[in-house]
Amino acid sequence: NIEDCAGDCGGAAELDECGECGGDNASCTGCTDENALNYDPESSIPCDDCCDYQDYDGSIVINEINYNPGASFEQSDADYEFIELYNNFDVAVNLLGWNLSATNINFYFDDFILNAGEYIVLARNSEIYPGSISHGGTSLLNDGDTISLIDAVGQVVDIVSYSDGFQGDDDQWPQGADAGGATLELISPDLDNSLASSWQASYQIPGGTPGYENSQAVYGCTDADACNYDAEATSDDDSCEYAEENYDCDGNCV
């Protein structure tokens, strides 16, 4: 709008878009994005790259991946594949508009609150995992894939490029997660999940711990022929004890 503002400004002047005589639109220019931390409801003209957004890096974590379920345990790729997210933040986060993608997945969240310390499973078949969400895609790649989590304003929240552990001598990703019945799971959600060393093949077999805290090693004797065999142990600690020849574990001659 161009008007004669002589009565207000003491001479002819242009009226800017903010209604200011001789102005440069600065008085009503600001962050007009309601998703921004510095959203200004009084501004009518959007600024250039001035909006500040919450940094979710390290807060919502790709925490467990079942990319090649163990068919020997009657768990097929089509039904048992999943990606688990964990809120490692101290507050709830609304994932509305967030995107989870991989080679064959491109999922956008509707209005969904992920509370602090809680998990959500994005499943290929949500009927297998109660409380999960169907990601609507197909398979994760079995020899390696990249999974990306992007927030509603396009910021990268988390990205994981996993491998099956069989791609050469330098491939340090856990091999047990490749059709061995285990899942690929973070040792701790506080670790850098871009590193292979931050991951383990789940001790919970088959199928890992979708929607729950990742599994931990239970140390003990894992040899069923030993006298102190521990059925709950997942990692052998060299503690196995055996009966003397011709005797049972109670010392009876056999």
Sequence and secondary structure as in RCSB ss.txt:
>XXXX:A:sequence
NIEDCAGDCGGAAELDECGECGGDNASCTGCTDENALNYDPESSIPCDDCCDYQDYDGSIVINEINYNPGASFEQ
SDADYEFIELYNNFDVAVNLLGWNLSATNINFYFDDFILNAGEYIVLARNSEIYPGSISHGGTSLLNDGDTISLI
DAVGQVVDIVSYSDGFQGDDDQWPQGADAGGATLELISPDLDNSLASSWQASYQIPGGTPGYENSQAVYGCTDAD
ACNYDAEATSDDDSCEYAEENYDCDGNCV
>XXXX:A:secstr
   B HHHHSS B B TTS BT  SGGGEE   TTSTT  TT  EE SS       TTTEEEEEEESB  GGGT 
 HHHH EEEEEE SSS EE TT EEEETTEEEE  S EE TT EEEEESSTTTSTT EE       SSEEEEEEE
 TTS EEEEEEEE S SSTT  S GGGBTSS  EEES TTS TTSGGGEEE SSTTT  TTS      EE   TT
STT  TT SEE S      TTB TTS B 
